[in-house]
Amino acid sequence: MLLIEDDAEAAKYLAKGLRESGYTVDVAANGRDGLFQATEEHYELIIADRQLPFIDGLTIVQMLRKRDIKVPVLILSALGSVDDRIEGLRAGGDDYLTKPFAFGELIARIEALLRRGAGATVTTRLKVADLEVDLLGRVVTRAGRRIELTTKEFQLLEFLMRRQGQVVTRTMLLEGVWDLHFDPQTNVIDVHMSRLRTAIDRDFPRPLIHTIRGAGYVLRDEV
């Protein structure tokens, strides 16, 4: 999903909680970047703050609907009057949650929107070659053999599989998996990537995770 929130602390808190709940989250810090990401990438859900720099949340929703992008949008706002909520829903939002809110309620509303789906199907299984990931059961198998991963290794694998064939940089991994917006100058990525590659590739004839020297990593089937 895509979270568009300009309050850095709020974005960090929400992204962390959503990832711990099993979701893959991209974060945009303003409306301009959020609109760009929403139109360039495929998301199953967008959470957008209403009051954003450059382009406000309601305008983002309106522009998405004009482009016939039907992804469900949950609007977050400190503006909570009946008229404000009506305006948000009429702009094209699928739900409207007033700040402050309980995180549990946010999760419940997300689950409801994903079930509703706005005519789209929710991805619950990822597959590359003989590697399969069941996102709901959090089960990983390769060639029918179950592979046990830690929570962080699972998140790392999901991040790579959702971008199969795409080179993933260290910065992308730090932000998308570790929620860090700076390089801690440690080998944390190398350590987890090494463990993941051992689990995924060691006992199989064809590796799926590849290092692109000077660029990053890519998960793909090279026949």
Secondary structure as UniProt FT lines:
FT   STRAND          2..4
FT   HELIX           8..20
FT   TURN            21..22
FT   STRAND          26..28
FT   HELIX           31..40
FT   STRAND          46..49
FT   HELIX           57..66
FT   TURN            67..68
FT   STRAND          73..77
FT   HELIX           82..90
FT   TURN            91..92
FT   STRAND          95..98
FT   HELIX           103..116
FT   HELIX           117..119
FT   STRAND          125..128
FT   TURN            129..130
FT   STRAND          131..134
FT   TURN            135..138
FT   STRAND          139..142
FT   TURN            143..144
FT   STRAND          145..147
FT   HELIX           151..161
FT   TURN            162..165
FT   HELIX           170..176
FT   HELIX           188..201
FT   TURN            202..203
FT   STRAND          209..212
FT   TURN            213..215
FT   STRAND          216..219
//
